[in-house]
Amino acid sequence: MSDIFSTFDLVLLALIGGSPGLVIGAAVGAWRWRRHRIAGLVLGGIACFALCLGGVLVWLLWIN
């Protein structure tokens, strides 16, 4: 077993770490932007995914 992560492992960890933000952001974006639900879903999901991923990064690098 190697201690070095491959690129696939790092991408998979990023997707797992940001997935709660994706789900919550998509729901809130579709709810808040009622006239354009699909655009709100996509933009909210992307924005909260990035925020959640940033929060995981801060937690891993500075807090943990």
Secondary structure, DSSP 8 states (H G I E B T S, - for coil): --SS--HHHHHHHHHHHHHHHHHHHHHHHHHH-GGGHHHHHHHHHHHHHHHHHHHHHHIIIII-
